[in-house]
């Protein structure tokens, strides 16, 4: 059995959700089946400009075939088209024009799939919303498996995607909520789909003391890990946290790890440390009272799984169905919809070490039951075997 | 032995947690109730009127201004009890305003909840609409296919009618020929 993974970008420097998800799954599945990755030459997800050379290379043992992007994206034009299709009546050809502009438009990749798709037993596409998935799945629907990594994003309601969701042989969902959303939109209940998600790598050793020494952090702290961005709910988090500090006089700090695309308010208890290596990240997470996840849109939060893998509790934004659902299923974290709930939940968590420990233990159990690599790999193999048996 | 069901005091409110079987949904229900019924934050007025009413010193303020402010403060210090007394009704006004704001907030929360429920209903309606649109599209395809099939049948019928007319003519011709042959044979 030979399998191809198709993703918009691929590389060790790329930390984006779906791309990292694809790389981790590919590297783990390589132990079970021969596979290769088909991707573009892009590194930057804003313009998809060609960065890597066209052709083959090996990354962590995985053969990667890169195809050039025919034309880079013009962000302003893309924004204009997106506004038009989201806010005005439009036709299917407008949606296709939007897809073409969104990219990464790699005609060579699609041509390769049409010509050589027969050489693979299955082709697994990551991220439903990009050019490669739409045209790739249409090229070889009978061999396609889609990992949609879908969020509650307005573009998911586009007509072209409703049709797309009825085409693949199978789905690999990230969460129950994602499956319910896609099935609700496209009525594709007849297509097999398994909730799998992704595993996470926990380093063998981590110490909070090392992190505290290195970055001069004293006293209790809560942590946010990820891109500091409006889409991730960070402005609301800053607002809530500073209000919480004013009202409760709590000594807790908020440590922020990740690159920022917006201004972090200047406050002695807001510690923005920038992007940190994995080792530092896990050191920081292990010493935190809890992980806070303010994002409105997530298809699966890897960092929440990492927190649970370390036995840390989570406080999540309940406006994100996936995060709320995961907290409820795992009993590993609390959630909030407004400032009042944020204040009460955070106060309860900070003042009740026993509750933190209990939620952390539940989270760890949930992680061990659903998200260790053995389980994730097993689920992928089960899907491939089931499809093989159905042939 | 510890009772697994413990009450953790949260200010004036209490949250019950069963540590043998921690249920996040149950805890969140209690947090939601507390959050919904929380009184407005008490205004944290200081007893020291001078610190309450004195404007914060700006970093760029000149030394002369500070001196004048200190001199003025020392001058009015004996009248602080009187100022506090005058300030009392103001405090009550603020409290009354806060209570009214709290009531407004509660109403807003209710409206927000109604809005969310409405949003859910709209989502459901949207899903139903999508399904209906899909059915309509299928029916449209069916109509189209029926029209194509009927057109084909019409053409087929026309062709068969043509063939039938040809056969009739052939039969007439054969009958005429038969009659001619009979005449000739009789002659």
Interface residues (C-beta under 8 A of the other chain):
Chain A: X162 X184 X185 X187 X247 X327 X328 X330 X331 X332 X333 X334 X335 X338 X340 X341 X343 X344 X345 X347 X348 X351 X352 X354 X355 X358 X359 X362
Chain B: X6 X8 X10 X11 X13 X15 X17 X19 X22 X23 X24 X25 X27 X28 X31 X32 X34 X35 X36 X38 X41 X109 X112 X127 X130 X131 X134
